[in-house]
């Protein structure tokens, strides 16, 4: 799936629910210009804003990523993983993060599992975000920096962190080499 589909799906849900950009901005706390950039320019600075949009539209985050298939059990082979979503700092800027959904195809899920590649660019502008729920991260490769409120943690391969997402946080690559994590997000209804 290309990131354009995410913007189109958000737009479709906005139209379906009769929610304009000003209303969505008010419901999410995001600026109307930011809403425009997500819908029209396919700019995704972090999962936090996408989660806020999903909550405001009363859909799962995965709704933007999958086609409502339901498979149980769901097996995702490493060789078959495809990048579903790339986070950008802005239009015409390099990719910071590449998300590979590990739950796509299971429409009744309560968690959002991802394999995430963190590029060195992810450490350039650290803007903390928050949203309801919890996150669990395991470092698969490289070094990862996690800012959680006023604390900063450096994680190595095999290290993990579990935190409440309502606390402002930011996850990025540390150093000049890309990093990789497995992340599981739980977003309560």
RAFEN-V767281 format. One record per pair of residues at least 12 apart in sequence whose C-alpha atoms are under 10 Angstrom apart, sorted by the first residue. I is the first residue (numbers start at 1). J is the second residue. D is the distance in whole Angstrom. If there is no record, write none. Layout:
BEGIN
i: [I	I]
j: [J	J]
d: [D	D]
END
This chain:
BEGIN
i: [1	1	1	1	1	1	1	1	2	2	2	2	2	2	3	3	3	3	3	3	3	3	3	3	3	3	4	4	4	4	4	4	4	5	5	5	5	5	5	5	6	6	6	6	6	6	6	6	6	6	6	7	7	7	7	7	7	7	7	7	7	7	8	8	8	8	8	9	9	9	9	10	10	10	10	10	10	10	10	10	10	11	11	11	11	11	12	13	13	13	13	13	14	14	14	16	17	17	19	19	20	20	21	21	21	21	21	22	22	23	24	24	24	24	25	25	25	26	27	27	27	27	27	28	28	28	28	28	28	28	28	28	28	29	29	29	30	30	30	34	34	35	35	35	37	37	38	38	38	38	41	41	41	42	42	42	42	42	42	43	43	43	43	43	43	43	43	43	44	44	44	44	44	44	44	44	44	44	45	45	45	45	45	45	45	45	45	45	45	45	46	46	46	46	46	46	46	46	46	46	46	46	47	47	47	47	47	47	47	47	48	48	48	48	48	48	48	48	48	48	49	49	49	50	50	51	51	51	51	51	52	52	52	55	55	55	55	55	58	59	60	60	60	60	60	60	60	60	60	61	61	61	61	62	62	62	62	62	62	62	62	62	62	62	62	63	63	64	64	65	65	65	65	65	65	65	66	66	66	66	66	66	66	67	67	67	67	68	68	68	68	68	69	69	69	69	69	70	70	70	70	70	70	71	71	71	71	71	71	72	72	72	72	72	73	73	74	74	74	74	74	75	75	75	75	75	76	76	76	76	76	77	78	78	81	81	81	81	81	82	82	82	82	82	82	83	83	83	83	83	83	83	83	83	84	84	84	84	84	84	84	85	85	85	85	85	85	86	86	86	86	86	87	87	87	88	88	89	89	89	89	93	94	94	94	95	95	95	95	95	96	96	96	96	96	96	96	96	96	96	96	97	97	97	97	97	97	97	97	97	97	97	97	97	98	98	98	98	98	98	98	99	99	99	99	99	99	99	99	99	100	100	100	100	100	100	101	101	101	101	101	102	102	102	102	102	103	109	110	110	110	110	110	111	111	111	111	111	111	111	111	112	112	112	112	112	112	113	113	113	113	113	113	113	113	114	114	114	114	114	114	115	115	115	115	115	115	115	115	115	116	116	116	116	116	116	116	116	117	117	117	117	117	117	117	117	117	117	118	118	118	118	118	118	118	118	118	118	118	118	118	119	119	119	119	119	119	119	119	119	120	120	120	120	120	120	120	120	120	121	121	121	121	121	121	121	122	122	122	122	122	122	123	123	123	123	123	123	123	123	123	124	124	125	126	126	126	126	126	127	127	127	127	127	128	128	128	128	128	128	128	128	129	129	129	129	129	129	129	129	129	130	130	130	130	130	130	130	130	130	131	131	131	131	131	131	131	132	132	132	132	132	132	132	132	132	133	133	133	133	133	133	133	133	133	133	134	134	134	134	134	134	134	134	134	134	134	135	135	135	135	135	135	135	135	135	135	135	136	136	136	136	136	136	136	136	136	136	136	136	137	137	137	137	137	137	137	137	137	137	137	137	137	138	138	138	138	138	138	138	138	138	138	138	138	138	139	139	139	139	139	139	139	139	139	139	139	139	140	140	140	140	140	140	140	140	140	141	141	141	141	141	141	141	141	141	141	142	142	142	142	142	142	142	142	142	142	142	142	143	143	143	143	143	143	143	143	143	143	143	143	143	143	144	144	144	144	144	144	144	144	144	144	144	144	145	145	145	145	145	145	145	146	146	146	146	146	146	146	147	147	147	147	147	148	148	148	148	148	148	148	148	149	149	149	149	149	150	150	150	151	152	152	152	153	154	154	154	155	155	156	156	157	157	157	158	159	160	160	160	161	162	162	162	163	164	164	165	165	165]
j: [64	65	66	67	82	83	84	85	42	65	83	84	85	86	38	41	42	43	44	64	65	83	84	85	86	87	38	39	40	41	42	43	85	39	42	64	65	66	84	85	38	39	42	44	50	63	64	65	66	84	85	35	36	37	38	39	40	41	42	43	44	64	38	39	40	42	64	39	63	64	65	35	38	39	50	53	54	57	59	63	64	35	36	38	39	40	39	54	57	58	59	64	53	56	57	57	57	58	56	57	32	35	33	34	35	36	39	35	36	56	52	53	56	57	52	53	56	56	52	53	55	56	57	49	50	51	52	53	54	55	56	57	131	49	52	53	49	52	53	49	90	49	50	53	90	91	50	53	90	91	90	91	92	85	86	87	88	90	91	86	87	88	89	90	91	92	93	95	85	86	87	88	89	90	91	95	96	97	86	87	88	89	90	95	96	97	122	125	127	129	86	87	88	89	96	97	122	127	128	129	170	171	61	85	87	99	129	130	131	185	128	129	130	131	132	165	166	168	169	170	129	130	131	64	131	130	131	132	133	187	130	131	132	131	132	187	188	189	189	189	107	108	109	110	111	112	187	188	189	111	112	185	187	101	103	104	105	106	107	108	109	110	111	112	113	104	107	84	85	84	85	100	101	103	104	105	84	101	103	104	105	106	107	104	105	106	107	104	105	106	107	108	104	105	106	107	108	104	105	106	107	108	109	103	104	105	106	107	108	105	106	107	108	109	105	106	102	103	104	105	106	102	103	104	105	106	101	102	103	104	105	102	102	115	99	100	101	102	115	98	99	100	101	102	115	97	98	99	100	101	114	115	116	117	98	99	100	101	102	104	114	97	98	99	100	101	116	98	99	100	116	117	99	118	122	121	122	121	122	124	125	121	119	121	122	118	119	120	121	122	117	118	119	120	121	122	123	124	172	173	178	116	117	118	119	120	121	122	171	172	173	178	179	180	114	115	116	117	118	119	180	113	114	115	116	117	118	181	182	183	113	114	115	116	117	182	113	114	115	116	183	114	115	182	183	184	184	186	185	186	187	188	189	133	134	135	184	185	186	187	188	135	183	184	185	186	187	135	136	137	182	183	184	185	186	137	181	182	183	184	185	137	138	139	140	180	181	182	183	184	137	139	140	179	180	181	182	183	140	141	142	172	173	178	179	180	181	182	141	142	143	144	171	172	173	174	177	178	179	180	181	172	173	174	175	176	177	178	179	180	144	172	173	174	175	176	177	178	179	172	173	174	175	176	177	178	170	171	172	173	174	178	144	145	170	171	172	173	174	175	176	172	173	172	147	169	170	171	172	147	168	169	170	171	147	148	149	167	168	169	170	171	148	149	165	166	167	168	169	170	171	148	149	164	165	166	167	168	169	170	164	165	166	167	168	169	187	164	165	166	167	185	186	187	188	189	163	164	165	166	167	185	186	187	188	189	162	163	164	165	166	167	184	185	186	187	188	161	162	163	164	165	166	183	184	185	186	187	160	161	162	163	164	165	181	182	183	184	185	186	155	158	159	160	161	162	163	171	181	182	183	184	185	155	156	157	158	159	160	161	162	180	181	182	183	184	155	156	157	158	159	160	161	179	180	181	182	183	156	157	158	159	160	179	180	181	182	155	156	157	158	177	178	179	180	181	182	155	156	157	173	174	175	176	177	178	179	180	181	155	156	157	159	172	173	174	175	176	177	178	179	180	181	156	157	159	171	172	173	174	175	178	179	180	181	170	171	172	173	174	175	179	161	169	170	171	172	173	174	168	169	170	171	172	163	164	165	167	168	169	170	171	166	167	168	169	170	167	168	169	169	169	170	171	171	172	173	174	173	174	174	179	179	180	181	181	181	181	182	183	183	183	184	185	185	185	186	185	186	187]
d: [10	7	8	10	8	8	5	8	10	9	8	7	7	9	10	10	6	9	9	10	9	9	7	6	7	9	9	8	8	8	6	9	9	9	9	8	8	10	10	10	9	8	8	10	10	9	5	7	10	9	8	10	9	9	6	4	6	8	6	9	10	8	9	7	8	9	9	9	8	6	9	10	9	7	9	8	8	8	10	9	7	10	10	9	6	9	10	9	7	9	9	10	10	10	7	10	8	10	9	8	9	10	9	9	6	7	10	9	10	9	10	7	7	8	10	9	9	9	8	8	9	6	9	8	9	9	5	6	9	8	6	10	10	9	8	10	7	9	9	9	10	9	10	9	8	8	9	10	10	10	8	7	10	10	9	9	8	9	8	9	7	5	7	6	6	9	9	10	9	7	5	5	7	8	9	10	10	9	9	5	5	5	7	9	8	9	9	10	9	10	9	6	8	9	9	8	10	9	9	8	9	9	9	10	8	10	9	9	9	10	9	6	6	6	9	9	10	10	9	10	8	8	8	9	10	9	7	8	10	8	9	7	9	10	9	9	10	8	9	9	9	10	9	9	9	9	8	10	9	10	8	10	9	8	8	7	9	9	8	10	9	10	9	7	10	9	8	10	10	7	8	10	8	9	7	9	9	9	9	5	6	9	8	8	7	9	8	8	7	7	5	9	8	5	6	6	9	9	5	4	5	7	9	10	9	6	5	8	9	9	7	10	9	10	10	8	9	7	8	7	7	8	9	10	9	10	9	6	8	9	10	9	10	10	10	7	8	8	9	10	9	6	8	10	10	10	6	6	5	8	10	9	9	9	8	6	5	6	10	9	10	8	6	5	7	8	10	4	6	9	10	9	8	10	9	10	9	9	9	10	8	10	9	7	9	9	7	10	7	8	8	6	5	7	5	5	8	9	9	9	10	7	6	5	6	9	8	7	10	8	9	10	10	9	10	8	6	5	7	8	9	10	6	6	5	7	9	10	10	10	9	5	5	6	8	10	6	5	7	9	10	5	7	9	10	9	10	10	9	7	7	8	9	10	10	10	7	6	5	7	9	9	8	6	5	6	8	10	9	10	7	6	4	6	9	9	8	6	5	6	8	10	10	10	9	7	6	5	6	9	10	10	9	8	6	5	6	7	9	9	10	10	9	7	6	5	7	9	10	9	10	8	9	6	5	9	9	6	5	6	8	8	6	9	9	8	7	5	7	9	10	8	5	7	7	5	6	6	8	8	8	10	10	9	10	9	10	8	5	6	9	9	10	8	9	8	5	6	7	8	10	9	10	10	9	9	7	8	8	10	9	8	7	10	8	8	8	9	5	5	5	9	10	10	8	8	8	5	6	7	10	10	10	9	6	5	6	5	6	9	9	5	5	8	8	10	8	8	6	5	9	10	8	6	7	9	9	6	5	7	10	7	5	4	6	9	7	6	4	5	8	10	8	6	5	7	9	8	6	6	6	6	10	7	6	5	6	9	7	6	4	7	9	10	10	8	6	5	7	9	10	10	8	5	5	6	9	10	6	6	4	7	9	9	9	8	6	6	4	7	9	9	6	5	7	9	7	6	5	5	6	6	9	8	6	4	7	9	8	5	6	8	10	7	5	5	7	10	8	5	8	10	8	5	5	7	10	9	7	6	8	8	8	9	7	6	4	7	9	6	5	7	10	9	6	5	7	10	8	8	6	8	10	7	9	9	7	6	5	5	8	9	7	8	8	8	6	5	6	6	9	10	9	7	6	5	7	9	9	8	5	5	6	9	8	9	9	7	6	4	7	9	10	6	5	6	9	10	9	9	9	9	9	10	10	10	10	8	10	9	10	9	9	9	9	9	10	9	9	10	10	10	9	10	10	10	10	9	9	9]
END
